[in-house]
Amino acid sequence: MNKTKNFLTIGCLTLAALLIGLGLADGGYQDVLNKAVFLCYECIGIG
């Protein structure tokens, strides 16, 4: 049981790191940043 749990934990962490790396390599962080900036502008009434 404990060995299976450790394997699943390591597998999930590895997959998460891989997907984060792919998102960064693809430039996905720019989309998130742009959406955050526009949301802030709308909140304060500029956009």
C-alpha positions in Angstrom: 0.0 0.0 0.0 2.7 2.5 1.0 4.8 1.6 -2.0 1.9 2.2 -4.4 1.1 5.5 -2.7 4.7 6.7 -3.1 4.7 5.6 -6.7 1.5 7.5 -7.4 2.8 10.6 -5.6 6.1 10.6 -7.6 4.2 10.0 -10.8 1.8 12.9 -10.2 4.6 15.3 -9.3 6.6 14.3 -12.3 3.6 14.8 -14.6 2.8 18.2 -13.0 6.4 19.3 -13.5 6.4 18.1 -17.1 3.1 20.0 -17.9 4.3 23.1 -16.2 7.5 23.0 -18.3 5.5 22.5 -21.5 3.3 25.4 -20.6 6.3 27.7 -20.0 8.0 26.6 -23.2 4.8 27.2 -25.2 4.5 30.8 -23.8 1.3 30.1 -21.9 2.4 32.4 -19.1 1.9 35.4 -21.4 -1.8 34.5 -21.9 -2.3 34.3 -18.1 -0.4 37.6 -17.6 -2.5 39.4 -20.3 -5.7 38.2 -18.8 -4.7 39.3 -15.3 -3.8 42.8 -16.6 -7.1 43.3 -18.4 -9.0 42.0 -15.4 -7.2 44.6 -13.2 -7.9 47.3 -15.6 -11.6 46.4 -15.7 -11.8 46.3 -11.9 -10.5 49.9 -11.5 -12.5 51.2 -14.4 -9.8 51.9 -17.0 -10.5 49.2 -19.5 
